[in-house]
Amino acid sequence: MCVLKVEKLSLNYNLNKKEIVAVRDVSFSLEKGRTVGIFGETGSGKSSIGLAIMGLLPLNSSIISGKIIYKGKNLLNLKEKEINQIRGKGIFLIMQGGRELFDPTLSIRQHLEEVLNARSQMTGEEVAVKILEFFEILMIEKDVLNAMPSELSEGTLQKILISMALMNKPEILIADEPTSNLDMINQYRVLKEIRRFQTRHDMGLIFITHDLSIIANIADDVLVMYGGEIVEKGDIYKVFLNPGHPYTKRLLAAFPTLDNYKKDLEFIPGNLPAGDNLPTGCIFHPRCVYCQEKCRKERPFLSKLADNHYVMCHFVNEIQQWSDNVV
Ligand SMILES: Nc1ncnc2c1ncn2[C@@H]1O[C@H](COP(=O)(O)OP(=O)(O)OP(=O)(O)O)[C@@H](O)[C@H]1O
């Protein structure tokens, strides 16, 4: 069952009188109990999508077009009071940058009690038991409860944010780089716990990251973003095993594995285009080894490569046949 549908979302930022294109024509849907992984380099528009869903975009942003449908309503048309009722229990966002999200004058215990008391009828004792359950699973020391945010590391704060999110039992969790400050062991624990929780509560998960290995580990479907656009999307196995877009192909070729250990890794020359100076035609054409005249002039649209596998490239079928040693 579909729990969230994003349709042709486009949004810009205005900075020093310049229009910065952050997201262009992004569409996807999230099913109950499933995970959509949003992958992209820094600045490719991932966080802006999460903020748009939550109605938390900054004042210098503007939605150019699109819809975000949740329980039959377009979230983009809701008043602040209405969207406030959805935030937390309906859709919960774990944002990047843990420390700023905590009130420096409140202890961790006060933060967590606030979350649990606001959302349930639990007694003080039940709240304490619940908090300690999550702490144990996520390997957080009990003493942390009485600490102030300034006394804790970024990694611990990140794990506390994740506990807060899961305690809320949201229908949809948007996790924006939730494990970026954690070491491998903690990352593994947190991902495992999120997945366990997801299965138990049938939670829809949107997982935003620039780490391909995490996407491979957690996502059912993946959106590969480049310069604000989805250049490839679909079933994780199809995209990873048979990438259709030249950008995805290069990314996966640059992914370190034991097989290519110590070999020169492939890289993509050039940089992500600036949002106020997007290339004409295909957004990836200045960096594409397969670039043709048409790519410089015409913007491609997502076309179907297979069931639940779409690629935004004029020459997707030809590239599959062209010599692989170009990549
Ligand atoms: N408040 C803002 N004002 C102006 N431009 C912004 C603002 N927030 C984001 N941008 C620009 O919008 C584009 C998309 O940014 P966004 O943060 O959504 O990307 P991202 O893929 O999430 O990056 P990261 O992984 O670094 O968080 C970038 O060009 C970014 O510089």
The ligand as an SDF file (V2000), in Angstrom:
LIG
                    3D

 31 33  0  0  0  0  0  0  0  0999 V2000
   18.9950   27.4630    2.3290 N   0  0  0  0  0  0  0  0  0  0  0  0
   19.5660   27.4050    1.1290 C   0  0  0  0  0  0  0  0  0  0  0  0
   19.7800   28.5330    0.4190 N   0  0  0  0  0  0  0  0  0  0  0  0
   20.3370   28.5040   -0.8110 C   0  0  0  0  0  0  0  0  0  0  0  0
   20.6910   27.3700   -1.4500 N   0  0  0  0  0  0  0  0  0  0  0  0
   20.4960   26.2060   -0.7910 C   0  0  0  0  0  0  0  0  0  0  0  0
   19.9190   26.1600    0.5160 C   0  0  0  0  0  0  0  0  0  0  0  0
   19.8410   24.8630    0.9100 N   0  0  0  0  0  0  0  0  0  0  0  0
   20.3430   24.1300   -0.1170 C   0  0  0  0  0  0  0  0  0  0  0  0
   20.7280   24.9390   -1.1320 N   0  0  0  0  0  0  0  0  0  0  0  0
   21.2760   24.5070   -2.4320 C   0  0  0  0  0  0  0  0  0  0  0  0
   20.3370   23.6040   -3.0150 O   0  0  0  0  0  0  0  0  0  0  0  0
   21.0200   22.5180   -3.6380 C   0  0  0  0  0  0  0  0  0  0  0  0
   20.5490   21.2020   -3.0400 C   0  0  0  0  0  0  0  0  0  0  0  0
   20.9440   21.1850   -1.6560 O   0  0  0  0  0  0  0  0  0  0  0  0
   20.5800   19.9670   -0.6870 P   0  0  0  0  0  0  0  0  0  0  0  0
   21.0430   20.3410    0.6820 O   0  0  0  0  0  0  0  0  0  0  0  0
   19.1650   19.6040   -0.8590 O   0  0  0  0  0  0  0  0  0  0  0  0
   21.5250   18.8160   -1.2800 O   0  0  0  0  0  0  0  0  0  0  0  0
   21.9940   17.4630   -0.5940 P   0  0  0  0  0  0  0  0  0  0  0  0
   22.1420   16.4800   -1.6930 O   0  0  0  0  0  0  0  0  0  0  0  0
   21.1100   17.1140    0.5290 O   0  0  0  0  0  0  0  0  0  0  0  0
   23.4380   17.8470   -0.0330 O   0  0  0  0  0  0  0  0  0  0  0  0
   24.1520   17.2900    1.3070 P   0  0  0  0  0  0  0  0  0  0  0  0
   24.4100   15.8340    1.1020 O   0  0  0  0  0  0  0  0  0  0  0  0
   25.3960   18.1010    1.4060 O   0  0  0  0  0  0  0  0  0  0  0  0
   23.1840   17.5690    2.4220 O   0  0  0  0  0  0  0  0  0  0  0  0
   22.5080   22.8150   -3.4800 C   0  0  0  0  0  0  0  0  0  0  0  0
   22.9280   23.5110   -4.6270 O   0  0  0  0  0  0  0  0  0  0  0  0
   22.5550   23.6990   -2.2750 C   0  0  0  0  0  0  0  0  0  0  0  0
   23.6850   24.5490   -2.3000 O   0  0  0  0  0  0  0  0  0  0  0  0
  1  2  1  0
  2  3  1  0
  2  7  2  0
  3  4  2  0
  4  5  1  0
  5  6  2  0
  6  7  1  0
  6 10  1  0
  7  8  1  0
  8  9  2  0
  9 10  1  0
 10 11  1  0
 11 12  1  0
 11 30  1  0
 12 13  1  0
 13 14  1  0
 13 28  1  0
 14 15  1  0
 15 16  1  0
 16 17  2  0
 16 18  1  0
 16 19  1  0
 19 20  1  0
 20 21  2  0
 20 22  1  0
 20 23  1  0
 23 24  1  0
 24 25  2  0
 24 26  1  0
 24 27  1  0
 28 29  1  0
 28 30  1  0
 30 31  1  0
M  END
$$$$
